[in-house]
Amino acid sequence: MSFGKASDLLNLATMAAARYDGVGLDEIADEFGVSHRTAQRMTDALETLFQCEIRDDDQRRRRWKGCPCRARGIANENHHNGKSAHHLRLPRADGSVHMLVAQKAGGYLGAA
């Protein structure tokens, strides 16, 4: 996964957790400027990494809600010197942890 896609996925997880009724495919497509199919791929990755609750609304549209990423310590957001950064810890098979950092101000995303 590219760093840009990882950053988008973290932002999507934050959106899904922050909104009372979660997020739907149309909202994802609008927010990230992607096609409907790409929004579907993003929700597949969201389900895989963050184990979101999936609901159907009263119009039978699927919504993703409550990604517990912060509670499980997988991802968090820090603020320093007016900049905001997301940190994503990904466990590796050998027991070590790979850290991705997505910094909003300046658009830097790197691995630590």
Summary of the structure (lengths in Angstrom):
residues: 112
radius of gyration: 14.3
end to end distance: 15.7
largest distance: 44.9
contacts: 310
relative contact order: 0.17
helix: 35%
strand: 31%
